Amino acid sequence: MRSYLPLARIFHMRLYLPLARLIAIPALAALLAIGFGVATLQSGSASSVPNTGIGVTGWNDFLAQASNKGSYSVVIGDPSQADAMAGYPGRTLVYFAAPDVNSSFDVGVSWSQANANGWLLRDSGGSLLVNQGYPLNNIGDVGSSGYQQAWLSNVLGFLSAHPGIDGVHIDDVEIDVKDLTGVEAAKYPTQQAWAAAQLSFIAAVGPALKARGYYVDLNASAFVAGNSGSDDGSLYASWYRQLGPYVSGLSQEYYDETSDGSNTLRTTGGDWTQNWDGWQQLIAVTQSMGVDFVACMHGAAGDTHAMSYGKASFLMEWNGGGGAFIYVTPDNSDPWNQAWTTDIGQPAAVKQQVGVGWIRQYTGGIALVNPSPSTPQTFQLGGTYRNPSGQDVTSVTLAPTTGMLLTSSLTPASHNNVQHL
């Protein structure tokens, strides 16, 4: 079992990053060092009707540089971008954090407010807990009703002042604070004690925000050293089931890839870097509660292999609702690429297994994925579809660990062999 990157906590989901901390927008490191900068989003190339199932996130001036922002159904940004974000047609969420208390700026509760009220947690030796990924971040007492109400009041005040924002993205909702700090808190000396405190925070703020009409998304992580459930997704599923009743969406920052810095694509198999099937279950678990699932992956701007693999995997389980797939680049470059942003409509059938791969029909095309680490798979499409190269095809062979989105061709396709919903 390997340990997850602590930012892998970034707005890098941390923002989602940083979905396990997921969104990476390398910017959180810079953001933590200099505070929120002022950014202006440009409306060029924005669509009045966003594509369903795709999202974008970034810090500081990232969104100002990204193209096609109006085409995303979910847009996540830091507080400095709130006024500009309000003009986009997709769901707009502002980044805040549950336990993090920064000494330069606040993402929920300010350092001075937390310090004055005794809400900064310490380790067993009396030292303030520090987020290892961001040394300017101490850890607030998420189990304190005072901290919870102060966080809620501060965030509601911000949202009230920015009426065009739809809700919040809350980062670092950890099942174990040790994943952030390397040690447990003296007040919550066990993983179970911290999880109960963190859950009480979400139970206090989530429904209160929803009652006022705001959307609440969590970047929730369930890494516990030595627990195999952190490798196969089962511990995450359990954590999601506890959090789900209080929120609108749940984000998985390192969806379909490892969060150890290598971003290794998950495949079928039992190794800790694999377990594709186990991590896929998080989508169904989340959607079964009536909650949206947001999948975030990190990778290079030109890595169409990773983009298409992640998006196709997501589409195997997506219910066509408010969830989204987000691709985050480590250098803040524009993530837009037809390999993952191609719109193939809404689910039109349940996924079907074909050998070692999976196929699912959509109203505007077909999604294919081969999660095998070693075996290629040929798919008979049951009709004519257009592949990413612009060719009309009736069959496709995918190499191992590969995905593809195909759009409906001008030639009507026969789908009699596909089980419709």
Beta strands, then each sheet from edge to edge (+ up, - down):
strand 1: 54-58
strand 2: 74-77
strand 3: 91-97
strand 4: 100-102
strand 5: 137-139
strand 6: 167-174
strand 7: 215-221
strand 8: 249-252
strand 9: 292-298
strand 10: 324-328
strand 11: 352-354
strand 12: 357-362
strand 13: 365-370
strand 14: 377-386
strand 15: 392-398
strand 16: 402-408
sheet 1: 1+ 2+ 3+ 6+ 7+ 8+ 9+ 10+ 1+
sheet 2: 4+ 5-
sheet 3: 11+ 12- 13+ 16- 14+ 15-
end
